[in-house]
Amino acid sequence: MNPPVRVAVIGCGAHAQVAHIPALKQNRLVNLVALCDTDVRKVNHLCTLHGIPRHYVDFDDLKIDEDIDAVVIATPNHLHAPMAVAAMEYGKDVLCEMPLGLNAEEARLMVETAQREGRKFMPCLNTRLRPDVQTIGKFINEGELGQLYYCKTGWLRSRSSWSLEGWRGQRLRSGGGAFLGLGTALLDFSLWLLSPGRPVSITGVAHQRTPKADVEDTAFAMIRFDSDVLLTVEVGWSMLMEREFTYFNAFGTNGAALLNPVQINKEMHGHLVNVTPQISTKGIQRASFQTLIDLWISSLLKDSQSPVLAIDALLINRLADAFYRSSSSHCEVSLTGEPE
């Protein structure tokens, strides 16, 4: 493929507006040629605002446009799989928002379609690319913390900061509630930091604030790894809290690392020493999306393997499926013996 890569964004919600569109425009090897959204007034406004020449309100019209090389899919969850599969079948490479599908079966279909059609298919696993996460990853990979044995992560939001109106509160369109909606981002960097260890089982508990709710608003999980690491996850978007709170803590035999903000402590000569490096925390989320877009475009132009693998995103869908089985059965669910 020769530059510039002609890209279209499908789904023009807040996420696309603050993350994908600015990052694509910042990359000089990209020509952002089209936007697609069912809200014709919104898509017209955004095309005018950003100087984008074409707009679509029907994905079926966009997918047959031969002047588009690749697409970013940022639609509600239930549209990810059908749109990604159709785009690849019409010769387009795909960058898809997370979660890939409503379940592992849909995610697996997307991966298989990419292989069959010879297309580049990359998931939006951007949180692993955050500068603060990369810093912690370097300490872990270099053995500075010793052997990890316990990690915990969480994303807790107050009732006033999240709404279940629309597709997020409908299981058939979202695939799940807080665990899939918030846990996906946490699992992105947690699984990356704990690799090459692989999850072998999960125990999950889901809570619904009202009996009539279609999805859970709070979720807790305990994940065991083949490396003898235990990871706990807690997420919720209905907590009685004044502010949002996100964290990740990793504990090893020689030290510990904390995220948000980064703090790294090591045991040295019998004393606990703070060895945290200087890290800029300004715009870390925006920086992660820019890195993601730049890596994606580079892989398209070089015809090289996507640096962020779809199989990693498939694992997150497998974990989510197992979480919901565990929550329903009140039992630990094994991940061994399942298809990758």
Phi and psi in degrees as a GROMACS rama.xvg file:
@    title "Ramachandran Plot"
@    xaxis  label "Phi"
@    yaxis  label "Psi"
@TYPE xy
-101.962  146.737  ASN-2
-74.8432  155.345  PRO-3
-80.6667  154.228  PRO-4
-79.696  125.803  VAL-5
-87.7034  111.747  ARG-6
-117.112  144.441  VAL-7
-122.44  145.358  ALA-8
-106.793  127.049  VAL-9
-108.674  117.019  ILE-10
97.8901  111.936  GLY-11
-117.488  42.2577  CYS-12
-74.6171  -170.669  GLY-13
-58.6562  -39.441  ALA-14
-62.5525  -45.2444  HIS-15
-63.9327  -37.1753  ALA-16
-71.0393  -36.6921  GLN-17
-94.7239  -18.3791  VAL-18
-116.616  -63.8838  ALA-19
-70.566  -50.7094  HIS-20
-61.8279  -48.1783  ILE-21
-60.7018  -39.287  PRO-22
-67.7977  -39.7309  ALA-23
-65.1635  -40.9493  LEU-24
-67.8367  -27.2255  LYS-25
-75.5024  -23.3168  GLN-26
-84.2049  119.795  ASN-27
-73.2958  -10.5307  ARG-28
-94.9672  8.85654  LEU-29
-114.417  138.611  VAL-30
-116.381  104.515  ASN-31
-78.5076  101.306  LEU-32
-98.4  -18.3269  VAL-33
-158.86  152.92  ALA-34
-124.16  152.011  LEU-35
-135.991  127.774  CYS-36
-161.711  148.637  ASP-37
-73.3868  -16.6968  THR-38
-87.0381  98.1704  ASP-39
-64.484  -35.4966  VAL-40
-67.1008  -41.2798  ARG-41
-65.837  -47.0139  LYS-42
-67.7785  -35.0619  VAL-43
-63.4452  -43.8225  ASN-44
-62.694  -44.7795  HIS-45
-67.458  -38.4966  LEU-46
-63.136  -41.3237  CYS-47
-66.3194  -43.4979  THR-48
-61.826  -41.0859  LEU-49
-102.764  4.00718  HIS-50
65.9278  38.5759  GLY-51
-95.4908  126.66  ILE-52
-70.3559  -32.515  PRO-53
-127.948  150.657  ARG-54
-135.914  152.634  HIS-55
-132.107  144.271  TYR-56
-109.745  -6.40838  VAL-57
-126.051  117.248  ASP-58
-59.9055  -32.8459  PHE-59
-61.6839  -27.9911  ASP-60
-76.9987  -37.1736  ASP-61
-68.7802  -40.2123  LEU-62
-64.5744  -23.1637  LYS-63
-94.8823  1.00851  ILE-64
-74.0897  111.408  ASP-65
-76.4633  -6.9696  GLU-66
-90.3116  10.4849  ASP-67
-114.99  123.194  ILE-68
-86.7922  -36.6436  ASP-69
-150.862  155.398  ALA-70
-131.157  149.921  VAL-71
-106.765  123.386  VAL-72
-101.728  113.322  ILE-73
-129.433  42.9596  ALA-74
-94.8306  174.961  THR-75
-55.8876  154.783  PRO-76
-53.4182  -40.1519  ASN-77
-68.898  -13.2854  HIS-78
-96.3595  -9.90858  LEU-79
-57.8509  -54.8135  HIS-80
-64.8735  -52.7941  ALA-81
-61.751  -36.9298  PRO-82
-71.8247  -42.0588  MET-83
-63.4449  -44.2951  ALA-84
-62.2619  -46.7875  VAL-85
-63.9614  -42.2361  ALA-86
-61.9247  -42.7117  ALA-87
-68.6493  -36.3945  MET-88
-66.6406  -23.182  GLU-89
-97.9819  20.0975  TYR-90
84.703  20.1642  GLY-91
-110.043  140.958  LYS-92
-80.355  155.725  ASP-93
-134.298  134.333  VAL-94
-113.719  119.349  LEU-95
-118.908  136.178  CYS-96
-65.307  161.772  GLU-97
-98.9614  151.799  MET-98
-70.815  155.512  PRO-99
-57.2746  -47.3736  LEU-100
-140.554  179.915  GLY-101
-70.5227  -20.0444  LEU-102
-159.078  176.747  ASN-103
-66.6647  -31.0186  ALA-104
-62.0084  -44.1663  GLU-105
-65.1966  -43.2251  GLU-106
-62.5645  -40.1569  ALA-107
-65.154  -36.976  ARG-108
-62.0717  -39.6955  LEU-109
-64.677  -43.4384  MET-110
-63.8369  -43.5167  VAL-111
-65.5035  -36.8177  GLU-112
-64.0416  -42.5693  THR-113
-59.9749  -42.0978  ALA-114
-66.2552  -42.3594  GLN-115
-67.8522  -40.0922  ARG-116
-89.8113  -6.61732  GLU-117
67.786  35.5177  GLY-118
-105.855  155.856  ARG-119
-83.7319  125.945  LYS-120
-131.641  114.598  PHE-121
-126.881  133.578  MET-122
-85.2623  154.238  PRO-123
-82.4115  66.5106  CYS-124
-92.2351  81.0176  LEU-125
-95.37  -22.3859  ASN-126
-66.688  -27.3304  THR-127
-66.3598  -17.8689  ARG-128
-93.068  -1.82895  LEU-129
-61.8551  139.981  ARG-130
-56.7783  -36.8045  PRO-131
-70.5872  -37.9434  ASP-132
-67.2136  -40.4843  VAL-133
-61.2443  -37.1159  GLN-134
-64.751  -46.289  THR-135
-62.3419  -40.2942  ILE-136
-59.2301  -37.6955  GLY-137
-64.5021  -42.5429  LYS-138
-64.2972  -40.5295  PHE-139
-67.1805  -47.0981  ILE-140
-64.3298  -32.0908  ASN-141
-86.4138  4.83648  GLU-142
74.6123  16.5242  GLY-143
-66.673  -25.8596  GLU-144
-97.2797  0.818926  LEU-145
78.0357  -151.456  GLY-146
-86.3785  118.306  GLN-147
-67.9411  143.132  LEU-148
-133.731  -20.6087  TYR-149
-149.743  133.755  TYR-150
-135.496  149.166  CYS-151
-140.378  144.567  LYS-152
-145.136  156.598  THR-153
-165.234  157.283  GLY-154
-142.225  108.088  TRP-155
-115.94  124.966  LEU-156
-120.156  150.511  ARG-157
-81.4514  163.507  SER-158
-61.0049  -31.1165  ARG-159
-78.8751  -12.6891  SER-160
-101.243  0.647703  SER-161
-145.358  135.731  TRP-162
-118.411  138.359  SER-163
-96.2316  11.7095  LEU-164
-70.6673  148.206  GLU-165
83.6551  -154.059  GLY-166
-69.17  -25.6779  TRP-167
-65.127  -25.863  ARG-168
-92.5313  4.49634  GLY-169
-113.776  114.485  GLN-170
-59.4493  -36.1352  ARG-171
-67.0854  -21.3923  LEU-172
-105.027  -25.6882  ARG-173
-100.035  -29.4264  SER-174
88.6168  -16.1449  GLY-175
170.444  -178.965  GLY-176
-104.353  -124.921  GLY-177
-61.6231  -37.015  ALA-178
-64.7346  -45.7134  PHE-179
-76.1078  -38.7688  LEU-180
-72.3432  -42.0537  GLY-181
-103.178  -35.656  LEU-182
-65.5548  -27.17  GLY-183
-56.8092  -45.9819  THR-184
-64.6348  -38.3043  ALA-185
-68.2502  -42.0458  LEU-186
-67.39  -30.8632  LEU-187
-51.6742  -61.7605  ASP-188
-79.3842  -27.3888  PHE-189
-66.1267  -46.8947  SER-190
-64.4884  -35.6764  LEU-191
-66.9688  -44.0395  TRP-192
-66.4509  -31.2901  LEU-193
-93.4692  -1.88432  LEU-194
-68.5736  150.581  SER-195
-84.2511  8.76628  PRO-196
-60.643  145.009  GLY-197
-122.858  141.878  ARG-198
-65.1447  138.662  PRO-199
-116.58  -19.3193  VAL-200
-161.101  161.43  SER-201
-144.559  141.539  ILE-202
-119.674  125.46  THR-203
-127.348  146.995  GLY-204
-132.807  127.9  VAL-205
-117.804  143.761  ALA-206
-127.421  134.229  HIS-207
-113.217  126.728  GLN-208
-63.0373  -36.7708  ARG-209
-124.58  141.504  THR-210
-58.8624  -28.1178  PRO-211
-84.4409  -5.26411  LYS-212
-63.6796  141.702  ALA-213
-84.1424  -22.8035  ASP-214
-135.072  160.245  VAL-215
-75.2758  145.607  GLU-216
-104.875  -10.3551  ASP-217
-140.839  142.366  THR-218
-148.291  146.417  ALA-219
-134.163  138.459  PHE-220
-141.45  150.067  ALA-221
-125.167  120.041  MET-222
-117.287  126.127  ILE-223
-99.4567  141.4  ARG-224
-113.251  156.07  PHE-225
-69.5563  -9.0021  ASP-226
-93.2799  11.6482  SER-227
67.5802  20.9967  ASP-228
-92.0575  142.897  VAL-229
-112.489  128.753  LEU-230
-118.246  127.217  LEU-231
-109.126  144.422  THR-232
-130.503  131.714  VAL-233
-132.843  131.015  GLU-234
-139.103  151.812  VAL-235
-172.023  146.933  GLY-236
-124.949  23.8574  TRP-237
-136.961  26.334  SER-238
-75.0539  147.378  MET-239
-84.176  74.6648  LEU-240
-131.018  154.875  MET-241
-79.6341  -28.1222  GLU-242
-146.101  162.96  ARG-243
-71.6136  147.51  GLU-244
-142.142  124.023  PHE-245
-126.395  140.483  THR-246
-152.897  160.335  TYR-247
-150.802  125.93  PHE-248
-125.355  129.872  ASN-249
-119.425  131.147  ALA-250
-120.025  125.599  PHE-251
-123.986  177.32  GLY-252
-70.2163  -20.6056  THR-253
-118.312  -0.755913  ASN-254
176.334  -177.048  GLY-255
-144.819  151.42  ALA-256
-130.212  135.388  ALA-257
-122.121  142.235  LEU-258
-110.395  143.941  LEU-259
69.0378  69.64  ASN-260
-84.8436  166.044  PRO-261
-68.4377  131.346  VAL-262
-144.593  127.061  GLN-263
-124.561  123.739  ILE-264
-119.191  137.611  ASN-265
-125.908  148.86  LYS-266
-85.2794  118.969  GLU-267
-133.624  117.356  MET-268
55.3987  39.456  HIS-269
82.6302  5.1002  GLY-270
-124.579  150.161  HIS-271
-88.2605  120.768  LEU-272
-119.7  132.812  VAL-273
-79.9327  114.754  ASN-274
-115.916  26.6598  VAL-275
-64.9219  125.16  THR-276
-78.6907  165.223  PRO-277
-71.702  123.269  GLN-278
-134.148  130.929  ILE-279
-78.8056  126.359  SER-280
-100.371  7.53724  THR-281
-80.6551  124.007  LYS-282
65.0681  33.4987  GLY-283
-68.1494  -34.6229  ILE-284
-69.3163  -42.9952  GLN-285
-62.1572  -39.7411  ARG-286
-63.8221  -36.347  ALA-287
-66.831  -37.9785  SER-288
-70.147  -36.3825  PHE-289
-64.6167  -42.2512  GLN-290
-61.6445  -42.7088  THR-291
-59.5549  -49.1216  LEU-292
-62.6857  -43.2564  ILE-293
-63.5889  -40.6758  ASP-294
-65.6522  -41.1902  LEU-295
-61.7596  -50.1669  TRP-296
-63.3833  -39.9484  ILE-297
-61.2747  -42.1795  SER-298
-66.5252  -33.709  SER-299
-67.7757  -44.264  LEU-300
-70.6598  -35.5056  LEU-301
-88.4055  -6.04963  LYS-302
52.8234  45.4508  ASP-303
-111.127  168.631  SER-304
-62.4264  138.359  GLN-305
-59.5242  129.541  SER-306
-70.0923  -20.0286  PRO-307
-109.866  114.267  VAL-308
-86.3488  139.742  LEU-309
-64.2526  -28.5587  ALA-310
-64.8008  -27.4305  ILE-311
-67.8894  -38.8005  ASP-312
-70.9374  -35.8315  ALA-313
-61.1213  -38.6349  LEU-314
-61.1777  -37.6189  LEU-315
-64.7471  -41.4057  ILE-316
-63.4573  -38.8989  ASN-317
-62.8348  -41.5449  ARG-318
-64.16  -41.1845  LEU-319
-64  -43.7168  ALA-320
-58.6585  -44.8916  ASP-321
-66.7699  -35.3972  ALA-322
-59.3461  -48.313  PHE-323
-68.5072  -32.575  TYR-324
-65.7261  -40.7406  ARG-325
-66.2741  -42.7444  SER-326
-63.0246  -38.0323  SER-327
-72.7663  -37.9255  SER-328
-92.2095  -11.6169  SER-329
60.912  33.6512  HIS-330
-135.563  156.544  CYS-331
-67.6716  139.518  GLU-332
-115.685  128.34  VAL-333
-82.2229  144.1  SER-334
-104.157  -5.55531  LEU-335
-78.2181  145.664  THR-336
86.4487  -7.63138  GLY-337
-81.924  153.691  GLU-338
-65.8492  139.368  PRO-339
